[in-house]
Amino acid sequence: MRADFYYLTRVPLEKALPGIAERVLASGERLTIVAEDEKLLTRIDALLWGYKPESFLPHGREGDQPILLTADADSAVAQNIALIDGIWRDSALGFVRAFYFFDSQSIDAARSAWRGLADNGEVERHYWKQDDGGKWVEGP
């Protein structure tokens, strides 16, 4: 499985997540977006409805959705998971790809998760950071 760690430094989650969701759907796959914070899920739900006037990111809070917003990662049927609240969940290891978003407030948890996955031979880790223009570049 592939674990992509996204360090949000210049562009907030609300700007980074929809683009990734759009690419996942364009590839014909599904995405589960996970957060324990109900207010955060509600904000992302509203964001996905109006992300771009010319596009629609089909999503919902329950059922069989192309993009599922949930607090329970175990209820997902997608190949991809986005952990958006800075909390790594080992249930993400059951997916083909995990997108793990963290910021300066959750950097210690991200470092711990990164180190915890280092010895797992089934996990391919990637670290992404933003350059001065906000573009994602793969870090060392």
MIDOSE-1310 file (N, C-alpha, C; in nm, 2 decimals, decimal comma, always signed):
residues 140
mrad	+0,08/-0,12/+0,00/+0,00/+0,00/+0,00/+0,09/+0,12/+0,00; +0,03/+0,23/-0,05/+0,11/+0,36/-0,06/+0,05/+0,46/+0,04; +0,14/+0,52/+0,12/+0,10/+0,62/+0,22/+0,16/+0,75/+0,18; +0,08/+0,85/+0,15/+0,13/+0,98/+0,11/+0,10/+1,08/+0,22
fyyl	+0,21/+1,13/+0,28/+0,20/+1,23/+0,39/+0,21/+1,37/+0,33; +0,10/+1,45/+0,35/+0,09/+1,58/+0,30/+0,10/+1,68/+0,41; +0,22/+1,76/+0,41/+0,24/+1,86/+0,52/+0,18/+1,99/+0,47; +0,07/+2,04/+0,53/+0,00/+2,16/+0,49/+0,07/+2,28/+0,55
trvp	+0,15/+2,35/+0,47/+0,22/+2,47/+0,52/+0,17/+2,60/+0,45; +0,14/+2,59/+0,33/+0,10/+2,72/+0,25/-0,04/+2,71/+0,21; -0,09/+2,60/+0,17/-0,23/+2,58/+0,12/-0,30/+2,50/+0,22; -0,42/+2,55/+0,26/-0,50/+2,48/+0,37/-0,56/+2,35/+0,31
leka	-0,61/+2,27/+0,40/-0,67/+2,14/+0,36/-0,79/+2,17/+0,26; -0,86/+2,27/+0,29/-0,98/+2,30/+0,20/-0,94/+2,33/+0,05; -0,82/+2,37/+0,03/-0,77/+2,39/-0,11/-0,70/+2,26/-0,16; -0,63/+2,18/-0,08/-0,56/+2,07/-0,12/-0,65/+1,95/-0,14
lpgi	-0,74/+1,92/-0,06/-0,82/+1,80/-0,06/-0,91/+1,78/-0,19; -0,98/+1,89/-0,23/-1,07/+1,87/-0,35/-0,99/+1,83/-0,47; -0,87/+1,88/-0,49/-0,79/+1,84/-0,61/-0,76/+1,69/-0,61; -0,72/+1,64/-0,49/-0,69/+1,50/-0,48/-0,81/+1,42/-0,50
aerv	-0,92/+1,46/-0,44/-1,05/+1,39/-0,46/-1,09/+1,38/-0,61; -1,07/+1,49/-0,67/-1,10/+1,50/-0,82/-1,02/+1,40/-0,90; -0,89/+1,39/-0,87/-0,80/+1,30/-0,94/-0,83/+1,15/-0,91; -0,87/+1,12/-0,78/-0,91/+0,99/-0,75/-1,03/+0,94/-0,83
lasg	-1,13/+1,03/-0,83/-1,25/+1,00/-0,91/-1,22/+0,99/-1,06; -1,14/+1,07/-1,11/-1,11/+1,07/-1,25/-1,04/+0,94/-1,29; -0,97/+0,87/-1,19/-0,90/+0,75/-1,22/-1,00/+0,63/-1,21; -1,13/+0,66/-1,17/-1,23/+0,55/-1,17/-1,24/+0,49/-1,03
erlt	-1,17/+0,54/-0,93/-1,17/+0,48/-0,80/-1,25/+0,57/-0,70; -1,27/+0,52/-0,58/-1,34/+0,58/-0,48/-1,25/+0,63/-0,37; -1,30/+0,73/-0,29/-1,23/+0,79/-0,18/-1,31/+0,79/-0,05; -1,25/+0,75/+0,06/-1,32/+0,77/+0,19/-1,24/+0,88/+0,26
ivae	-1,31/+0,98/+0,31/-1,25/+1,09/+0,38/-1,29/+1,08/+0,53; -1,19/+1,07/+0,61/-1,21/+1,04/+0,75/-1,16/+1,15/+0,84; -1,25/+1,19/+0,94/-1,21/+1,28/+1,05/-1,31/+1,25/+1,16; -1,25/+1,27/+1,28/-1,34/+1,25/+1,40/-1,42/+1,37/+1,43
dekl	-1,38/+1,49/+1,39/-1,44/+1,61/+1,41/-1,56/+1,63/+1,32; -1,68/+1,63/+1,37/-1,80/+1,65/+1,30/-1,81/+1,78/+1,22; -1,76/+1,89/+1,29/-1,76/+2,02/+1,22/-1,67/+2,02/+1,10; -1,56/+1,95/+1,11/-1,47/+1,95/+1,00/-1,53/+1,87/+0,88
ltri	-1,60/+1,76/+0,91/-1,66/+1,68/+0,81/-1,78/+1,77/+0,74; -1,85/+1,84/+0,82/-1,95/+1,93/+0,77/-1,89/+2,04/+0,68; -1,78/+2,10/+0,71/-1,71/+2,20/+0,63/-1,67/+2,13/+0,50; -1,61/+2,01/+0,50/-1,57/+1,95/+0,38/-1,69/+1,91/+0,29
dall	-1,79/+1,87/+0,36/-1,92/+1,83/+0,28/-1,96/+1,95/+0,20; -1,97/+2,07/+0,26/-2,01/+2,19/+0,20/-1,91/+2,23/+0,09; -1,79/+2,21/+0,12/-1,68/+2,25/+0,02/-1,69/+2,17/-0,11; -1,71/+2,04/-0,09/-1,72/+1,95/-0,21/-1,84/+1,98/-0,30
wgyk	-1,95/+2,03/-0,24/-2,06/+2,07/-0,32/-2,03/+2,19/-0,41; -1,95/+2,28/-0,37/-1,93/+2,40/-0,44/-1,78/+2,42/-0,48; -1,71/+2,31/-0,49/-1,56/+2,32/-0,52/-1,53/+2,40/-0,64; -1,60/+2,36/-0,75/-1,58/+2,43/-0,88/-1,72/+2,44/-0,94
pesf	-1,76/+2,55/-0,99/-1,89/+2,57/-1,05/-1,91/+2,47/-1,17; -1,80/+2,44/-1,25/-1,82/+2,36/-1,37/-1,80/+2,21/-1,34; -1,78/+2,17/-1,21/-1,77/+2,03/-1,18/-1,84/+1,99/-1,06; -1,86/+1,86/-1,04/-1,93/+1,81/-0,93/-1,86/+1,69/-0,87
lphg	-1,83/+1,69/-0,74/-1,77/+1,58/-0,68/-1,87/+1,50/-0,60; -1,92/+1,39/-0,65/-2,03/+1,32/-0,59/-1,98/+1,26/-0,46; -2,06/+1,29/-0,35/-2,02/+1,25/-0,22/-2,14/+1,24/-0,13; -2,12/+1,18/-0,01/-2,22/+1,17/+0,09/-2,17/+1,13/+0,22
regd	-2,25/+1,13/+0,32/-2,21/+1,09/+0,46/-2,24/+0,95/+0,49; -2,32/+0,88/+0,41/-2,35/+0,74/+0,43/-2,38/+0,67/+0,30; -2,38/+0,54/+0,31/-2,41/+0,46/+0,19/-2,29/+0,44/+0,10; -2,33/+0,40/-0,02/-2,23/+0,36/-0,13/-2,20/+0,49/-0,21
qpil	-2,11/+0,57/-0,17/-2,08/+0,69/-0,23/-1,94/+0,69/-0,30; -1,92/+0,76/-0,41/-1,79/+0,77/-0,47/-1,69/+0,84/-0,38; -1,74/+0,94/-0,30/-1,66/+1,00/-0,20/-1,74/+0,99/-0,07; -1,70/+0,91/+0,03/-1,77/+0,90/+0,15/-1,70/+0,98/+0,26
ltad	-1,78/+1,06/+0,33/-1,72/+1,14/+0,44/-1,77/+1,07/+0,57; -1,68/+1,03/+0,66/-1,71/+0,95/+0,77/-1,61/+0,97/+0,89; -1,66/+0,93/+1,01/-1,57/+0,93/+1,12/-1,51/+0,79/+1,14; -1,57/+0,69/+1,07/-1,54/+0,55/+1,09/-1,47/+0,49/+0,96
adsa	-1,34/+0,48/+0,97/-1,26/+0,44/+0,85/-1,29/+0,29/+0,82; -1,34/+0,22/+0,92/-1,37/+0,07/+0,89/-1,49/+0,05/+0,81; -1,58/+0,15/+0,79/-1,70/+0,13/+0,72/-1,68/+0,16/+0,57; -1,56/+0,18/+0,52/-1,54/+0,22/+0,39/-1,53/+0,10/+0,29
vaqn	-1,56/+0,13/+0,17/-1,55/+0,03/+0,06/-1,46/+0,08/-0,05; -1,39/+0,19/-0,03/-1,31/+0,26/-0,13/-1,17/+0,20/-0,13; -1,10/+0,23/-0,23/-0,96/+0,18/-0,24/-0,86/+0,29/-0,18; -0,91/+0,41/-0,16/-0,83/+0,52/-0,12/-0,89/+0,58/+0,01
iali	-0,81/+0,63/+0,10/-0,86/+0,69/+0,22/-0,78/+0,82/+0,24; -0,85/+0,93/+0,28/-0,79/+1,05/+0,31/-0,81/+1,08/+0,46; -0,71/+1,09/+0,54/-0,71/+1,11/+0,68/-0,69/+1,26/+0,70; -0,79/+1,34/+0,73/-0,78/+1,48/+0,72/-0,77/+1,56/+0,85
dgiw	-0,77/+1,49/+0,96/-0,77/+1,56/+1,09/-0,64/+1,54/+1,16; -0,53/+1,50/+1,09/-0,40/+1,49/+1,15/-0,38/+1,37/+1,24; -0,47/+1,28/+1,24/-0,47/+1,16/+1,32/-0,45/+1,04/+1,22; -0,33/+0,97/+1,24/-0,31/+0,85/+1,16/-0,39/+0,73/+1,22
rdsa	-0,45/+0,65/+1,14/-0,52/+0,54/+1,18/-0,47/+0,41/+1,11; -0,43/+0,31/+1,19/-0,38/+0,19/+1,12/-0,48/+0,12/+1,03; -0,60/+0,15/+1,04/-0,70/+0,09/+0,95/-0,67/+0,14/+0,81; -0,60/+0,25/+0,79/-0,56/+0,30/+0,66/-0,48/+0,20/+0,58
lgfv	-0,41/+0,11/+0,66/-0,32/+0,01/+0,60/-0,40/-0,09/+0,51; -0,53/-0,10/+0,53/-0,62/-0,19/+0,46/-0,66/-0,13/+0,32; -0,62/-0,01/+0,29/-0,65/+0,05/+0,16/-0,53/+0,04/+0,07; -0,56/+0,07/-0,06/-0,45/+0,07/-0,16/-0,36/+0,19/-0,14
rafy	-0,43/+0,31/-0,11/-0,35/+0,43/-0,09/-0,42/+0,51/+0,02; -0,33/+0,57/+0,10/-0,37/+0,66/+0,20/-0,31/+0,80/+0,18; -0,40/+0,90/+0,19/-0,36/+1,04/+0,19/-0,37/+1,10/+0,33; -0,26/+1,13/+0,39/-0,26/+1,17/+0,53/-0,22/+1,32/+0,54
ffds	-0,31/+1,40/+0,57/-0,29/+1,55/+0,58/-0,26/+1,59/+0,72; -0,15/+1,67/+0,74/-0,12/+1,72/+0,87/-0,07/+1,86/+0,86; -0,07/+1,93/+0,97/-0,02/+2,07/+0,97/+0,08/+2,08/+1,09; +0,12/+2,20/+1,12/+0,22/+2,22/+1,23/+0,17/+2,18/+1,36
qsid	+0,04/+2,18/+1,38/-0,02/+2,14/+1,51/-0,02/+1,99/+1,53; -0,01/+1,91/+1,42/-0,02/+1,77/+1,43/+0,11/+1,70/+1,37; +0,22/+1,78/+1,36/+0,34/+1,73/+1,31/+0,41/+1,62/+1,39; +0,40/+1,63/+1,52/+0,45/+1,53/+1,61/+0,38/+1,39/+1,58
aars	+0,25/+1,39/+1,57/+0,18/+1,27/+1,54/+0,22/+1,22/+1,40; +0,24/+1,31/+1,30/+0,28/+1,27/+1,17/+0,42/+1,20/+1,17; +0,51/+1,26/+1,25/+0,64/+1,20/+1,26/+0,64/+1,06/+1,32; +0,56/+1,05/+1,42/+0,54/+0,92/+1,49/+0,48/+0,82/+1,39
awrg	+0,38/+0,86/+1,31/+0,32/+0,77/+1,22/+0,43/+0,73/+1,11; +0,50/+0,83/+1,06/+0,60/+0,80/+0,96/+0,71/+0,70/+1,01; +0,76/+0,72/+1,13/+0,85/+0,63/+1,19/+0,79/+0,49/+1,21; +0,66/+0,49/+1,25/+0,59/+0,36/+1,28/+0,58/+0,28/+1,15
ladn	+0,57/+0,34/+1,04/+0,55/+0,27/+0,91/+0,68/+0,23/+0,85; +0,79/+0,28/+0,90/+0,93/+0,26/+0,84/+0,96/+0,11/+0,82; +0,93/+0,03/+0,91/+0,97/-0,11/+0,91/+0,86/-0,20/+0,85; +0,75/-0,14/+0,80/+0,65/-0,22/+0,74/+0,68/-0,24/+0,59
geve	+0,72/-0,35/+0,55/+0,77/-0,38/+0,41/+0,66/-0,37/+0,31; +0,53/-0,36/+0,36/+0,42/-0,35/+0,26/+0,37/-0,21/+0,24; +0,44/-0,12/+0,30/+0,40/+0,02/+0,29/+0,51/+0,10/+0,22; +0,47/+0,17/+0,11/+0,56/+0,26/+0,04/+0,52/+0,40/+0,08
rhyw	+0,62/+0,47/+0,16/+0,59/+0,60/+0,21/+0,64/+0,71/+0,12; +0,56/+0,82/+0,11/+0,59/+0,94/+0,04/+0,56/+1,06/+0,12; +0,65/+1,15/+0,12/+0,63/+1,28/+0,19/+0,62/+1,39/+0,09; +0,52/+1,47/+0,11/+0,49/+1,59/+0,02/+0,49/+1,72/+0,10
kqdd	+0,56/+1,82/+0,05/+0,55/+1,95/+0,11/+0,52/+2,05/+0,00; +0,49/+2,17/+0,04/+0,45/+2,28/-0,05/+0,57/+2,37/-0,07; +0,60/+2,40/-0,20/+0,70/+2,50/-0,22/+0,65/+2,64/-0,20; +0,72/+2,74/-0,23/+0,68/+2,88/-0,20/+0,56/+2,92/-0,28
ggkw	+0,53/+2,86/-0,39/+0,41/+2,89/-0,47/+0,29/+2,80/-0,43; +0,31/+2,71/-0,34/+0,20/+2,62/-0,29/+0,19/+2,49/-0,37; +0,29/+2,47/-0,46/+0,29/+2,35/-0,54/+0,34/+2,23/-0,46; +0,28/+2,11/-0,47/+0,33/+2,00/-0,40/+0,46/+1,94/-0,46
vegp	+0,56/+1,92/-0,38/+0,69/+1,86/-0,42/+0,72/+1,75/-0,33; +0,77/+1,64/-0,38/+0,81/+1,53/-0,30/+0,94/+1,56/-0,22; +0,93/+1,54/-0,09/+1,05/+1,57/-0,01/+1,13/+1,45/+0,01; +1,24/+1,47/+0,08/+1,34/+1,36/+0,11/+1,28/+1,26/+0,20
